[in-house]
Amino acid sequence: MSESGTSPVIPGSQANHSRQVLWLITLVAVGLSLFQLYSAGIQPLGLFYQRSIHLMLIMMLAFLMFPLLGPKHDRGLASGLVDALFLGGALITGGYLVLYLDDIINRAGFWSQTDIVVGCIATVTVLEAARRAVGLGMTIIGLIAILYAFAGPRGELPWLGQFLPGILEHRGYNLDRLVGQLYLGQEGIFGLPMGVAATYIFIFVLFGAFLEITGAGKFFIDLAYAATGRQRGGPAKAAVIASAGMGSISGSAIANVVTTGAFTIPLMKRLGYKPHQAGGIEAAASTGGQIMPPLMGAGAFLIAEYTRMPYLDVVKVSILPAIMYFATVYLFVHIIALKQGMQGMARGELPQMRDVMGAGWHFLLPLAVLVWLLVMNMSPMRVGYYAILTMLAVAVARFAVWFLFIAPRKGDKVTAATLTEAVRRGLLKLLGGLELGARNAVAVSMACAVAGIIVGVVGLTGLGLKFSSMMMAFSGGNLLLALVMVLLASLVLGMGLPVTASYIVLIVLVGPALTAEFGVPLLIAHLVVFWYSQDSNVTPPIALAGFAGAAIAGAKPMDTGLQAWKFAKGLYLIPLFMVYNPEIIMGGPVPLLVWTAFTGLLALGAFAAALEGYLFTRMGWPSRALLLPGIVAVFYPSLAVEAAGAALMVLVLAGNWLISRRSSVPA
């Protein structure tokens, strides 16, 4: 158990492992984390060395953590032998590149038979590790990409090309050419997605694991309750704020739901929120953690690499859209609390801000160091390394203060035995953080490895440009229809892929069309695709974060998913706002930025009021209908139209306020 009061979400912990396997998992996980720390802060490694060793250890962890037949089945003799074969495949995948990298580079393009055989082993091993760690959908999409590369008159499967629509036809590629692309080049398995996973993502996942294992989760939750608990619907508002804070720790919306939802959902239900409302609020708020700087669920690092922009610039332009999203969820929560006549929690039930800060202020120091070093334009990987060192230094200093000053003042006897026990527990917690960080990184890294296969095939076959042509044809050159197509594609991909992989695949396919054909600025195109890649967490029929919230709330999954979809409407509207008002991201005169931010927040608030039929008091259908043209006008790229829409919304909302004031005056 962590100090946060809940056990950290440990991937693979549901399986019934033997003691020997558990020891192996710990050994490999701790070894991986130490390797990453060494390469991040002491001795940086070359591109292929870093990525191949990282992938090798990640795949070994995947095969140890996730049995062949799933967590509900024990390892028998047959499945154990299969696992042993795949462990060997993982060692070969990484070890071959490390041992023979110079020879491979010297014969670039003229691969030996051994190169091709090892490349085939690596591809199969990656697909199987992804099936276990990420899910079958990821592996199926990777296999479809490989089959697509083989389809064509010069490919391994020329007959398959007959079934491709004309626009998707290509020459086809043989085994040697495809394996060279996927395993021996820089555009396949060891391409940019794996490079980001093996450097920036892992070190920040490890940083989050240390925060989680030391009780930072409880600190952020208590801080949110102390700030908002006495307001109407206080626990729900605390859920929104805590999820925003936890978003800087957790790289997963589902893990965010499980961590914060264990506290917030029962309190929301007790206050009067219906179970499916409580689960939906938590799911929508937790999904927002993925778009909340500074980490953005690893998305900020990928966007920075793809756009060739400094990481700090990506973070800075993402702050306002994230605030707009959480403001929308917060307003939904407030409106429901008003509609249902809820009150806040009693002062005695809430933690006091002074006590919370006194007990956990030290958790803010590593975050402050992290932000300061980022502002100093230090490499994100090195920033993560120093943030982890700061956290360990703070933990040691806190222990020393307790040992030297607090314990004697309280009259606690500090003996050699108690000191030894305290040191032992500290070392176990250190090892626990190293292990948890590696476990948490398995799914993301495997998703990036298979995404590399898909990206490699797209680059080899020119599928990205063909997909762009299809987008132009289907949308008829209409940007709004094109964005709707991106949204639908992200929803379908999100049913089988995690957020990171969905973003990588989508941006490779639709990015060229958005930027070249529709004129969307590069950074905005990436942010739009990244935001839309989150929608599978809150959009039925596959609302993964919503289903996690339903499990905690004891509600029906589909009802909870629908509520999460409603509360997360900013996820769909804010990217549109970024496209039609690019100055909010790309910069501009300060008055224009202030005006754009004001109209955006006003439109989101009006949309929440129109959807709920309530703001200051109940809102009739005529008023709700009047708000809609005002909301649409804000997205129109004309200052006069925007001003007219804003004026209409202000008039309707002001009228609703006057009605509420009039009804509150005694007759």
C-alpha positions in Angstrom: 0.0 0.0 0.0 1.2 3.5 -0.8 0.9 6.4 1.5 -1.9 7.7 -0.7 -4.3 5.3 0.9 -4.7 3.2 -2.2 -2.5 0.7 -3.9 -0.8 2.1 -7.0 -2.2 0.7 -10.3 0.3 -2.0 -11.1 0.0 -3.4 -14.7 0.2 -7.2 -14.8 -0.5 -7.6 -11.0 -3.8 -9.4 -11.7 -1.9 -12.5 -13.0 -1.1 -15.3 -10.6 2.7 -15.3 -10.9 5.0 -17.8 -9.2 7.6 -16.5 -6.7 10.4 -17.0 -9.3 8.6 -15.0 -11.9 7.9 -12.2 -9.5 11.6 -12.0 -8.7 12.4 -11.9 -12.4 9.9 -9.2 -13.0 11.4 -7.1 -10.2 15.0 -7.7 -11.4 14.2 -6.8 -15.0 12.1 -3.8 -14.1 14.6 -2.4 -11.6 17.4 -3.0 -14.2 15.4 -1.2 -16.9 14.8 1.8 -14.7 18.5 2.0 -13.6 19.6 1.8 -17.3 17.2 4.6 -18.2 18.5 6.8 -15.3 22.1 6.0 -16.3 21.5 7.0 -20.0 19.4 10.0 -19.1 21.8 11.6 -16.6 25.3 10.0 -16.7 26.2 8.6 -20.1 23.8 9.2 -23.1 23.9 6.4 -25.6 23.6 6.3 -29.4 20.2 6.2 -31.1 20.1 2.4 -31.8 21.8 1.4 -28.6 19.3 3.3 -26.5 16.2 2.1 -28.3 17.2 -1.5 -28.8 18.2 -2.1 -25.2 15.0 -0.3 -24.0 12.8 -2.4 -26.3 14.6 -5.6 -25.3 14.0 -5.1 -21.6 10.4 -3.8 -22.1 9.5 -6.9 -24.1 11.1 -9.2 -21.5 8.9 -7.5 -18.9 5.8 -7.9 -21.1 6.3 -11.6 -21.4 7.0 -12.0 -17.7 4.0 -9.8 -16.6 1.4 -11.1 -19.0 1.0 -14.8 -19.4 0.3 -16.3 -22.8 -3.4 -17.0 -22.2 -4.2 -14.0 -20.1 -4.1 -13.2 -16.3 -6.8 -15.7 -15.4 -4.7 -18.6 -16.6 -1.7 -20.0 -14.8 1.5 -20.8 -16.7 1.5 -24.4 -17.6 4.4 -26.3 -19.1 3.4 -25.5 -22.7 2.7 -21.8 -22.1 5.9 -21.6 -20.1 7.9 -22.9 -23.0 6.2 -20.5 -25.4 7.0 -17.6 -23.0 10.6 -18.8 -22.8 10.8 -18.8 -26.6 9.5 -15.2 -26.8 11.9 -14.1 -24.0 14.7 -15.5 -26.3 13.2 -13.5 -29.1 13.3 -10.3 -27.0 17.0 -10.9 -26.2 17.7 -11.5 -29.9 15.8 -8.4 -31.0 17.8 -6.1 -28.9 21.1 -8.0 -28.5 21.7 -8.5 -32.3 21.7 -4.7 -32.9 23.9 -4.0 -29.9 26.5 -6.6 -30.9 26.6 -6.1 -34.7 25.5 -2.5 -35.2 28.7 -1.4 -37.0 28.5 -4.3 -39.4 24.8 -3.6 -40.1 25.5 0.0 -40.8 28.4 -0.9 -43.2 26.2 -3.1 -45.3 23.1 -0.8 -45.3 20.7 -1.8 -48.0 22.5 -5.1 -48.7 21.2 -7.1 -45.9 22.5 -10.6 -45.1 20.2 -13.6 -44.6 20.9 -13.4 -40.8 19.7 -9.8 -40.8 16.4 -10.8 -42.4 15.8 -13.8 -40.1 16.5 -11.7 -37.0 14.2 -9.0 -38.4 11.4 -11.5 -38.8 11.9 -12.8 -35.2 11.9 -9.2 -34.0 8.6 -8.3 -35.8 6.8 -11.4 -34.6 8.1 -10.8 -31.0 7.0 -7.1 -31.0 3.5 -8.0 -32.3 3.0 -10.7 -29.6 4.4 -8.5 -26.8 1.9 -5.8 -27.9 -0.9 -8.3 -27.9 -0.2 -9.1 -24.3 0.5 -5.6 -23.0 -1.8 -3.4 -25.1 -4.5 -5.7 -26.5 -5.3 -7.7 -29.6 -6.5 -4.6 -31.5 -3.0 -3.2 -31.7 -1.5 -6.4 -33.1 -4.3 -6.8 -35.7 -3.7 -3.3 -37.0 0.0 -4.0 -37.2 -0.6 -7.3 -39.1 -3.0 -5.5 -41.5 -0.2 -2.9 -42.2 2.3 -5.7 -43.0 -0.2 -7.5 -45.3 -0.9 -4.2 -47.0 2.8 -3.8 -47.7 2.9 -7.3 -49.2 -0.1 -6.6 -51.5 0.8 -5.6 -55.0 2.3 -7.0 -58.2 5.9 -7.1 -56.9 5.0 -8.0 -53.3 5.0 -11.3 -51.5 1.1 -11.6 -51.8 0.3 -10.2 -55.3 -3.2 -11.7 -55.3 -4.1 -9.6 -52.3 -3.6 -6.4 -54.3 -6.6 -7.3 -56.4 -8.9 -6.5 -53.4 -7.5 -3.0 -52.8 -9.5 0.0 -54.1 -7.7 1.8 -56.9 -6.5 4.7 -54.8 -4.8 2.3 -52.3 -2.9 0.3 -54.9 0.9 0.2 -54.8 3.7 -1.8 -56.3 4.0 -4.3 -53.3 7.2 -5.2 -51.4 9.0 -8.4 -50.7 10.1 -9.7 -47.3 13.6 -8.4 -47.5 12.6 -4.9 -48.3 9.9 -4.8 -45.7 12.1 -6.3 -42.9 14.8 -3.8 -43.8 12.4 -1.0 -43.4 10.8 -2.2 -40.1 13.8 -3.6 -38.2 17.1 -2.3 -39.8 16.1 1.3 -40.6 15.1 4.4 -38.6 11.5 4.5 -39.8 10.1 1.3 -38.4 10.2 -0.3 -35.0 13.1 1.8 -33.8 11.7 5.0 -35.4 10.7 8.2 -33.8 7.8 6.8 -31.6 10.2 4.3 -30.0 12.9 7.0 -29.6 10.5 9.2 -27.6 9.3 6.3 -25.5 12.9 5.2 -24.8 14.0 8.6 -23.6 11.5 11.3 -22.6 8.4 9.2 -21.9 10.1 6.6 -19.7 11.9 9.1 -17.5 8.7 11.0 -16.8 6.7 7.8 -16.2 9.4 6.9 -13.7 9.1 10.4 -12.1 5.3 9.9 -11.8 5.8 6.4 -10.3 8.0 7.9 -7.5 5.4 10.6 -6.9 2.7 8.0 -6.7 4.6 5.6 -4.5 5.5 8.4 -2.0 1.9 9.6 -1.5 1.7 12.6 -3.9 -1.7 11.3 -5.0 -3.2 11.8 -1.6 -1.6 15.3 -1.3 -3.2 16.5 -4.6 -6.6 15.1 -3.7 -6.5 16.6 -0.2 -5.4 19.9 -1.7 -8.4 19.9 -4.1 -10.8 19.0 -1.2 -9.4 21.8 1.0 -9.9 24.3 -1.8 -13.4 23.3 -3.1 -15.0 20.9 -0.6 -17.3 23.5 1.0 -18.7 24.7 -2.3 -21.8 23.3 -3.9 -21.0 19.9 -5.3 -17.6 20.2 -3.6 -16.4 16.5 -4.1 -17.2 16.7 -7.9 -15.2 20.0 -8.2 -12.4 18.4 -6.2 -12.4 15.5 -8.6 -11.9 18.0 -11.5 -9.0 19.8 -9.8 -7.4 16.6 -8.4 -7.6 14.9 -11.9 -5.9 18.0 -13.4 -3.2 17.6 -10.8 -2.9 13.9 -11.2 -2.6 14.4 -14.9 1.0 15.6 -14.3 1.7 12.3 -12.6 -0.3 9.6 -14.4 0.1 8.9 -18.1 -3.2 7.1 -18.3 -6.8 8.3 -18.1 -7.9 4.9 -16.7 -5.2 4.9 -14.1 -6.2 8.5 -13.2 -9.9 7.4 -12.8 -8.9 4.5 -10.5 -6.5 6.6 -8.4 -8.6 9.7 -7.8 -12.0 8.0 -8.3 -11.5 5.7 -5.3 -11.8 8.9 -3.2 -14.0 11.2 -5.2 -16.8 9.0 -6.6 -18.1 7.7 -3.2 -18.2 11.2 -1.8 -20.0 12.5 -4.9 -22.6 9.8 -4.5 -23.0 10.7 -0.8 -23.5 14.3 -1.7 -26.4 13.5 -4.1 -24.8 12.9 -7.5 -26.3 9.8 -9.2 -23.8 6.9 -9.6 -23.6 7.3 -13.4 -23.1 11.0 -13.0 -20.3 10.6 -10.5 -18.5 8.0 -12.7 -18.9 10.2 -15.8 -17.6 13.3 -14.0 -14.5 11.4 -12.9 -13.9 9.9 -16.4 -14.2 13.3 -18.1 -11.9 15.0 -15.6 -9.4 12.2 -15.7 -9.3 12.3 -19.5 -8.4 16.0 -19.2 -5.3 14.9 -17.4 -3.9 13.7 -20.7 -4.1 17.2 -22.2 -2.9 19.0 -19.1 0.7 20.4 -19.2 3.5 19.8 -18.4 3.4 16.1 -19.4 0.1 15.7 -21.3 0.3 11.9 -21.0 3.6 11.9 -23.0 1.9 13.7 -25.9 3.9 16.9 -25.4 7.2 15.0 -26.2 5.8 13.4 -29.3 4.3 16.6 -30.6 7.6 18.4 -30.0 9.6 15.7 -31.9 7.2 15.6 -34.8 6.9 19.4 -35.2 10.5 20.1 -34.4 9.4 22.7 -31.9 11.0 23.1 -28.4 9.1 21.1 -25.8 8.6 24.2 -23.7 6.8 25.9 -26.5 4.4 23.0 -26.9 3.6 23.1 -23.2 3.1 26.9 -23.1 0.5 26.9 -26.0 -1.3 24.0 -24.5 -2.1 25.7 -21.1 -5.0 27.8 -22.2 -6.9 25.0 -24.1 -6.4 22.8 -21.1 -7.8 25.5 -18.8 -10.8 25.9 -21.1 -11.5 22.1 -21.0 -11.4 21.9 -17.2 -13.4 25.1 -16.9 -16.1 23.4 -19.0 -16.2 20.3 -16.9 -16.2 22.4 -13.7 -19.2 24.4 -15.0 -21.1 21.2 -15.8 -20.5 20.0 -12.3 -21.6 23.4 -10.8 -24.8 23.5 -12.9 -25.8 20.0 -11.8 -25.2 20.9 -8.2 -27.4 23.9 -8.6 -30.2 22.0 -10.4 -30.3 19.3 -7.7 -30.0 21.7 -4.8 -26.8 20.2 -3.5 -24.7 21.8 -0.7 -21.0 21.5 0.1 -19.4 19.3 2.7 -19.1 20.3 6.4 -15.9 21.9 7.5 -15.2 19.1 9.9 -15.3 16.5 7.0 -12.6 18.4 5.1 -8.8 18.6 5.4 -7.5 22.0 6.3 -5.3 23.7 3.8 -2.6 24.5 6.4 -2.5 20.8 7.5 -2.3 19.6 3.9 0.5 21.9 2.9 2.3 21.2 6.1 2.3 17.4 5.5 3.0 17.5 1.7 4.6 20.7 0.7 7.8 18.8 -0.2 5.9 17.2 -3.2 5.9 20.6 -4.8 9.7 21.0 -4.8 10.4 18.3 -7.5 7.6 19.8 -9.6 9.1 23.3 -9.2 12.6 22.0 -10.2 11.0 20.3 -13.2 9.3 23.5 -14.4 12.4 25.7 -13.7 14.8 23.4 -15.7 12.3 23.3 -18.6 12.2 27.1 -18.6 16.0 27.0 -18.7 15.7 25.0 -22.0 17.4 21.9 -20.7 16.7 18.6 -22.4 13.5 17.0 -21.2 15.3 13.7 -20.5 17.9 15.4 -18.3 15.1 17.5 -16.7 13.3 14.3 -15.7 16.5 12.8 -14.3 17.2 15.9 -12.1 13.5 15.9 -11.0 13.9 12.3 -9.8 17.1 13.1 -8.0 15.4 16.1 -6.3 12.6 13.9 -5.1 15.0 11.4 -3.6 17.0 14.2 -2.0 13.8 15.6 -0.5 12.8 12.2 0.8 16.2 11.7 2.4 16.2 15.2 4.0 12.7 14.6 5.3 13.8 11.4 6.9 16.9 13.1 8.4 14.7 15.9 9.9 12.3 13.3 11.4 15.2 11.3 12.9 17.2 14.3 14.3 14.4 16.6 15.5 10.8 15.4 15.3 11.2 12.0 16.8 13.2 13.2 19.9 10.7 16.1 20.4 7.8 13.6 20.4 9.5 11.4 22.9 9.9 8.5 20.4 12.9 6.4 21.1 15.2 6.1 18.1 17.3 3.0 18.4 19.6 1.2 16.0 16.8 -1.3 15.3 14.2 1.4 14.5 16.7 3.3 12.3 17.6 0.1 10.5 13.9 -0.7 9.9 13.3 2.8 8.6 16.2 2.6 6.2 15.0 -0.9 5.1 11.5 0.5 4.4 13.0 3.4 2.5 15.1 1.2 0.3 12.1 -1.0 -0.4 10.1 2.0 -1.4 12.9 3.1 -3.7 12.9 -0.3 -5.4 9.1 -0.2 -5.5 9.3 3.1 -7.4 11.8 1.7 -9.8 9.7 -1.3 -10.5 6.4 0.5 -10.8 7.9 3.0 -13.3 9.1 0.2 -15.5 5.8 -1.7 -15.3 3.8 1.5 -16.1 6.0 2.1 -19.2 5.4 -1.3 -20.8 2.1 -0.6 -22.5 3.2 2.8 -23.8 6.5 1.5 -25.2 4.9 -1.5 -26.9 2.2 0.7 -28.4 5.0 2.9 -29.8 6.9 -0.1 -31.2 3.8 -1.3 -33.2 3.0 2.3 -34.1 6.6 2.3 -35.6 5.6 -0.7 -37.8 2.5 1.2 -39.0 4.5 4.4 -39.6 7.2 2.4 -41.5 4.6 0.8 -43.8 2.9 4.2 -44.4 6.3 5.7 -45.4 7.2 2.7 -47.6 3.9 2.6 -49.5 3.0 6.3 -49.6 -0.3 5.6 -47.8 -0.3 8.9 -46.0 -0.5 10.9 -49.3 -3.2 8.5 -50.6 -5.2 9.0 -47.4 -4.9 12.7 -47.8 -6.3 12.5 -51.3 -9.2 10.4 -50.0 -9.9 13.1 -47.3 -10.0 15.8 -49.9 -12.4 13.7 -52.1 -14.8 12.8 -49.3 -14.8 16.2 -47.7 -15.1 18.1 -50.9 -12.5 20.5 -49.7 -14.7 21.5 -46.7 -12.5 21.9 -43.6 -15.3 21.2 -41.1 -16.2 17.9 -42.8 -12.5 16.9 -42.9 -12.3 17.5 -39.1 -15.4 15.4 -38.5 -13.7 12.6 -40.5 -10.6 12.9 -38.3 -12.9 12.7 -35.2 -14.6 9.6 -36.5 -11.3 8.0 -37.5 -9.9 8.7 -34.1 -12.9 7.1 -32.4 -12.6 4.0 -34.5 -8.8 3.7 -33.9 -9.3 4.4 -30.2 -11.4 1.3 -29.9 -8.3 -0.8 -30.5 -5.3 1.5 -29.9 -4.2 3.4 -26.8 -4.1 7.2 -27.0 -0.4 7.5 -27.9 -0.6 5.0 -30.8 -3.8 6.4 -32.0 -2.3 9.9 -32.2 0.8 8.6 -34.1 -1.1 6.6 -36.7 -3.7 9.5 -37.2 -1.1 12.2 -37.6 0.9 10.2 -40.1 -2.3 9.6 -42.2 -4.2 12.9 -41.9 -1.5 15.4 -41.0 -0.3 16.0 -44.6 -3.9 16.8 -45.7 -4.7 19.1 -42.8 -1.5 21.1 -43.3 -0.9 21.1 -47.1 -4.5 20.9 -48.4 -6.5 22.8 -45.8 -3.8 25.2 -44.6 -4.0 24.3 -40.9 -0.8 25.3 -39.1 1.4 22.4 -38.3 1.3 22.7 -34.5 -2.5 23.2 -34.5 -2.9 20.1 -36.7 -0.9 18.0 -34.2 -2.9 19.4 -31.2 -6.2 18.7 -32.9 -5.3 15.1 -33.7 -3.9 14.6 -30.2 -7.0 16.0 -28.6 -9.3 13.9 -30.8 -7.2 10.8 -30.0 -8.5 11.1 -26.4 -12.2 10.6 -27.4 -12.3 6.8 -27.0 -11.9 7.3 -23.3 -15.3 9.0 -23.0 -17.2 8.2 -26.2 -19.6 5.2 -26.2 -19.7 2.4 -27.2 -16.0 2.1 -26.1 -15.7 4.7 -23.3 -12.7 3.1 -21.5 -12.3 5.7 -18.7 -16.1 5.8 -18.4 -16.3 2.1 -17.9 -13.6 2.3 -15.2 -15.6 5.0 -13.4 -18.7 2.9 -13.7 -17.0 0.0 -12.0 -16.1 2.2 -9.0 -19.5 3.9 -8.9 -21.5 0.7 -9.2 -23.3 2.2 -12.3 -24.2 0.8 -15.7 -21.2 1.2 -18.0 -23.1 2.6 -21.0 -25.0 5.2 -18.8 -21.7 6.3 -17.3 -20.1 6.5 -20.7 -22.9 8.7 -22.0 -22.4 11.0 -19.0 -18.7 11.1 -19.6 -19.3 12.0 -23.2 -21.6 14.9 -22.2 -19.2 16.3 -19.6 -16.2 16.0 -22.0 -17.8 18.1 -24.8 -14.8 20.5 -24.6 -12.7 17.7 -26.1 -14.6 18.1 -29.4 -15.3 21.8 -29.4 -11.9 23.2 -28.3 -9.9 21.7 -31.2 -12.4 23.3 -33.6 -11.9 26.6 -31.8 -8.2 26.2 -32.2 -8.5 25.6 -36.0 -10.8 28.6 -36.6 -9.1 30.9 -34.2 -5.4 30.0 -34.7 -4.1 33.1 -32.9 -4.9 31.4 -29.6 -2.1 28.9 -30.3 0.2 30.7 -32.8 0.1 34.0 -30.9 -0.9 37.5 -31.8 -1.6 41.0 -30.3 -2.5 40.8 -26.7 -6.0 42.4 -27.1 -6.8 39.8 -29.8 -5.7 36.9 -27.5 -7.7 38.2 -24.6 -10.8 38.6 -26.9 -10.4 35.1 -28.3 -9.9 33.5 -24.9 -13.0 35.4 -23.6 -15.2 34.4 -26.5 -14.0 30.8 -26.3 -14.8 30.4 -22.6 -18.1 32.2 -23.1 -19.1 29.8 -25.9 -18.2 26.8 -23.8 -20.1 28.1 -20.8 -23.2 28.9 -23.0 -22.9 25.4 -24.6 -23.0 23.8 -21.1 -25.9 25.9 -20.1 -27.8 25.1 -23.3 -27.2 21.4 -22.9 -28.2 21.3 -19.2 -31.1 23.8 -19.6 -29.8 25.6 -16.5 -27.3 28.3 -15.4 -28.5 30.7 -12.8 -32.0 29.3 -12.9 -33.9 27.0 -15.3 -33.6 27.9 -18.9 -36.5 27.5 -21.4 -36.2 26.0 -24.9 -36.4 29.5 -26.6 -33.3 30.7 -24.6 -31.4 27.5 -25.3 -32.2 27.7 -29.0 -31.0 31.3 -29.1 -27.7 30.4 -27.6 -26.8 28.0 -30.5 -26.3 30.6 -33.2 -24.2 32.6 -30.8 -22.0 29.6 -30.1 -21.6 28.8 -33.8 -20.7 32.5 -34.6 -17.7 32.4 -32.3 -16.1 29.7 -34.5 -16.6 31.9 -37.6 -13.3 33.6 -38.7 -14.8 37.1 -38.7 -14.4 39.6 -35.9 -17.9 41.2 -36.6 -19.6 37.8 -36.6 -17.8 36.8 -33.4 -18.8 40.0 -31.7 -22.4 39.5 -32.7 -22.4 35.9 -31.4 -20.8 37.0 -28.1 -23.3 39.8 -27.6 -26.2 37.4 -28.2 -24.8 34.9 -25.7 -24.2 37.6 -23.1 -27.8 38.9 -23.5 -29.4 35.4 -23.1 -27.2 34.6 -20.1 -27.8 38.0 -18.5 -31.6 37.5 -19.0 -31.3 34.1 -17.2 -29.5 35.9 -14.3 -32.2 38.6 -14.1 -34.9 35.9 -14.0 -33.1 34.1 -11.1 -32.7 37.4 -9.2 -36.4 38.2 -9.7 -37.5 34.7 -8.5 -35.4 35.0 -5.4 -37.0 38.3 -4.3 -39.9 37.6 -1.8 -43.4 38.7 -3.2 
